[in-house]
Amino acid sequence: DTLDDDQLIFRGIVDHQNPDANVTLEAAIANIHEIQRIEHERSQRVEAEIAALQNRLIAITNNIASLQTCLQATRNEFALVLINIFFLI
């Protein structure tokens, strides 16, 4: 049973006051470690979601650029149609 520095310090303090409190203290430390693990997993999920959203934003930006190119091409074609109509009249 290896203890990290925090546990050794707390155990040393608690041992002199109330040996039964070690169980509660160790449970509290275990809870803190579990909370840290859960928070780490959450932060990884959030980072993955942010990366996915950034990729979606890039795709949307690329689609907008493509639509702008198509719109400009359509405008150019429409202008040519108008010019042809003008010369036919």
Secondary structure, DSSP 8 states (H G I E B T S, - for coil): ----HHHHHHHHHHHHH-TTHHHHHHHHHHHHHHHHHHHHHHHHHHHHHHHHHHHHHHHHHHHHHHHHHHHHHHHHHHHHHHHHHHHH-
